[in-house]
């Protein structure tokens, strides 16, 4: 037994350092254990009882998840070098900013289905679990396609440029839940209650003397949010794959950016509309990501380095937020100045 123990230790060390999807197994295990621990803590401890998240709790939770995401990026930098670290932070910033559009949609969905504040976190939590699985599938498929057909990257790049241009030229409109085909399909093929029954997605009810299972509006809200994320992923996944095709960098940066979305929703749901020019910054960011690939591969121009890409990404996002804040204060200052002049 004493002679067998060192052999088992050596075998386990070899296994942990074996490459899986391009990275050592132990790095994937650390990531998985960290995500699992965060989800268990979130649902099992921090939100074991449904309650409304206040501003202070939302702020602390948002800062915590941002801190965890940045700390993980620091570990990636330490383990894999500055190049991988910069790619992670670029992907994290892009996904975090693109997810702000999701907050607006969540607000509309919760308002339409009249989901009480104390149950919104439950919907978002289970929504995040779905995102973890769906994003993994989409990213795996995207990486496989890129590895087999490298020219697809040019299609991604062109798609991002066109998406960015469309964002600049069109106004953002709230989603029409009444006309949502997913909601219509669910209501057609499922029994749905008119009211919400606490935190339950499904309830047993008696109708025409028969007991049946009914979905609640809480479940419809969950499905609409999941479908909305898939739609948003059509933009965000090509964006991150245009930055790097490393599955580990793409997936971890995506998931850590999304994990804090629940807390960020409660923090920004009422104020996200004030960052009106952030949409323009996102448009320029998507055009930049796609444009630099087209410029290098089609026009033969020098490639923009990872450090420069990270800096440009941060400047565009910060500029969009800052300009939104400055412009938001101008109407109020004009109103005050006008009232003083009239008096």
N, C-alpha and C positions, 0 to 999 in steps of 0.2 A: 504493500500500500504506500509506504514511504517513497519507494522508487517510482511509483505510478503518478504521484502528485506533481512532481516537476514536469513530467511529460504532458500531463493534462494542462498545466499552466502554459507551457510552450505552445501547445496546440491551440489553446484559446487565444493567445497573443497573435499567432499567425492568422487565425480566422478574423480577429478584430481589425487587422491591418490589411486584409484582403480587399481589393477594390470591388465595389458594387455600384453600378451606374456612374463609374468614374471617380468615386471617392471611397476612402476606407470605411468599412462596415461600422466601426466605432463612432464615426461622425454621424451617420444616419441614426444609430442607436441613441446617441446623446440628444439629437434633435427630436426623435420620437418620444423619448422619456420626458423631455422638457414640455412638449406639447400636451402629452397625456396628463402630466402633473398639473399644468395650468388649467386644463379643462375640468379635472377632478376638483381642484381647489375652487374654481369659479362656480360650478353647479352644486358641489357637495358641501362647501363651507361658506363661501362669500354670499351665495344666493340660494341657500337651502330652503328659505321661505320667500315666496313672492313679495316684493316690495318695490316701491318707487325709488329709483336712484336720484338722489339729490345732486346739486351742483358740485359739492365738495367730494362726494364719493365718486362721481363721474370723472372729476379732474384727477383725483389721486389714482383711480384705476387706469385712466388714459396715460398718465405719466409712467405708471408701473409697466404697462405693456410696451410703451415706446422704449423705456429703459431696458426691458428684456430683449426687445428686438435689436437695439443698438449694441447691447452687450454680446449678443450672439454674433453680430457682425464683427465685433472686435475679436471674438474667438476665431471666427473664420479667417480674419486677417492674420492672426497669430499662427494658425495652423497651416494655412495655404499660401500666405504671402500677400503683399499689398495689392497685387493685381486682382486676386479673387475678392479681397476685402472691398476694393473700390467698386467692383461689379455688383457685389451684394448690396452695398449702400445705394448705388444708382437704382437698382431694381426695387429696393425698399422704398425709396423716395417716389419713384414713378407710380408704384402700386398704391402707396399710401395716399397720394394726391388724387389718382384716378378714382379711388374708393369714396372720395367725398361726394361724387355724384350719386353714389348708392345711398348716402344718408338722406338726400332729398327724396329719393324714391321710397325709402322706408317710411319717411314721415307721411307721405301721401297714402301709402298702403295702410298704415296704422289708423290714420284719420278716416279712411273710407270704411274700414271694417270696425271702427269704433273700439279698438283694442285698448283697454285701460292701461295706464302707465305701469302698474305693478306686474302686468303679464307680458309686457313688451320684451323684457329681457329674456324670458323663456323662449319666445319665438326666435329671437336673434341668436340665442345659444344653439338651438337645434339647427338653425340656418347655417351657422358657422361649421357645424359638423358636416353638413352636406357640402359646403364649399370646400372643405379639406379634401374630401373624396373626389368631387367633380373637378377641382383644379388639378389634382394629381393626375387624373385621367387625361385631361386636356393637355397638360404640359408634357406628359409621357408621349402622347400621340404627336404633339408638335415637334418634340425633339427627335422622335423616330423619323418623321417625315423630312426634317431638315438634314438628318444624317444620311438619308437615302437619296434625297433630291435637294441638293444645295441651292439650286436656282429658286426654290420656293421662298428663300429669304428675301429675294428681290420682290416677290409678290407681297410679302409681309410689309416690306418697306414702302412700296407704292400704296398699299392699303392704308398705312399709317399717315402718309402724306395727304391722301384724299380725305381721310377721316378728320384730320386736323383742319383742312381747308373747309370742310363741311361745318365743323364746329364754329369757325369764324364767321361763316356766311349765313348761318341759320340761327334762329332764336330757340332757346331751350323752352320746351313746353312740358307741363306736368303730364304724367301718364294718365290715360283715361281707363280707370279700372273697370268701369261699366262695359267697355268694349273689349276688354282683355279676353282673348280666346281661351286662355287657360282657365279663367274663372267661369266662363260660359260652359266649358267642357266639364268641369268638376260639378257644377250645379245641375248639369243635365244627367250625369251618370251616377251621382252620389246624393244621398239624403243629407241635407244641410240644415242645421238649426238656424233660426232667425236671431237668436241671442247667444251670448258667450256664457259658458258654464265654467267659471273659474279658470284655472290654468289648463283645462283639459282640451286636447285636440279632437277627441272622440267621446261620445256619450251614448248610453243605451236609453232608448225611449220607446214608449208604447204609442203606436199609431194604427188606427183602425183595428184595435184589438190585438195587434201583433207587435212583439218586441223586436226592434231593429237597432242597428248601429248608425249613428248620425255623426257626420263631421260638423265641427263648430267653425264659426268665422275665424277662430284662431288658427285652424289648420289651413284655411284658404289663404290667410295672410302669409303663413309660412311658405306655402307653395309658390305664391306670387313673388315673394322675396327671393326664393331659390332660382326661379326662372329669370328674374331680373339680374341676378348675379351671373348667370350663364351668358346673358346678353352683354353685360359689361365685360365679361371675360374675353369676348370676341375682340375687344380693343386692347385689354391689358395683357393678355397672353402673347399676342404677336409683338406687343411693345417690349416686353421683357425678353422674348426670344430674339428680338432684333438687337438686344444689348449683349446677350450671351446665350449659348445653347447648352451650357452646363446644367444638367438636371438638378444638381444639389443647390446651386446658387439660385436658379430660377424658382424652385419650389419653396425653399426655406425663406427667401426674401418675400415671396408672395404670401405665404401663410402667416409670417410674423407681422406683416403689414395689415392683414385682414383681421388677425386675432383681436386687436384693440378696437375694432370697428364698433363693437357693441357699446363700449364705454364712450367712444367718440361720438356716437349717435346721440346719447343722452346729453352730452356736453354741447353739441353744435346743432342739434335738430332745429332749434328756434333761430339760430344765427347764420346757418349755412348760406341762406339766400343773400346775406350781406357781402359774401365773397364773390360778387358777380363777375369780377374780372379774372378770377382764378380760372374760369372756363377758357378765357382767351390764352392764358398762360399754358394751360394744358394743350390747347390746340397747337401753339407754337412748339411745345415740347414734343408732341407726336410727330409734327412735321420735321423737327430737328432729328429725331431718332431715325425716322425713315429716310430723310434727305441725306444724312451723312453716309448711309449705306449705298444709296443710289449714286451719290457723287463719287464714292470710292470705286465701286464695282463697274459702273457704266461709263463714267467720265474719266476715270483714272486719276482722280485727285487724291492727295495724301489723306490717309485715314486719321480721324480725330482720336487721340488717345483716351484711355479709360479715365485718367485723372481730369482731363479737360471736359469729358462728357459729364462726369459727376459734378464738376463745378458749374457747368452751364445748366444742368438740371436743377441744381440748388438755387441758382440765380433766378431762373425763370419762375420757379415756384414761389420763392420769397418775394420776387417782384410783383407777381400776381396778387399775393396776399396783401402786401404793403399798399399797392395802388388801390385795391378794393377798400381798405381801411381809410385811406386818405380821401377817396371819392365819396365814401359813405358819410363823412363828416361835413362835406361842403354844403349840401342842402340845408342842414341844421344851422350852419354858420350864416348862410344867406338869409334864412328865416329870421334869425336873431337880429342880424344887421338891418333887415327891412323893417322889423317892428320898432327898432330904436329910431330909425330915420323918420317913420311915420309919427312917432311920439314927439 
